[in-house]
């Protein structure tokens, strides 16, 4: 499980940007009551990166 700060570090963006991605449902997060924070999976981040790469490829063409 990855916290928002972990995702920010992986993507190289700010915590605020990750929060926007969560609110816009670009990356699906769930609330973890034990950790008292939003968490997501590595697969979800990999899927987001793959979609982002595909969008940038389409823009170049």
C-alpha positions, 0 to 999 in steps of 0.5 A: 500500500502506498500513501499519498506522500509515496505516490508524490515521490514516485511521480515527482510531483507535489503532495497537493498534485496527488491530492488533486489526482485523488479527488479527480479519480485519476488515481483511486485511493481508499481511506485506511482507518488503521493508518488514518490516511489515503492509500492506493496500490502500486498497480494503480500508480503503474496504470496511471503512468501507462495512461499518461505515457499513452496520452503523451504519445498521442499528443506527439503524433 
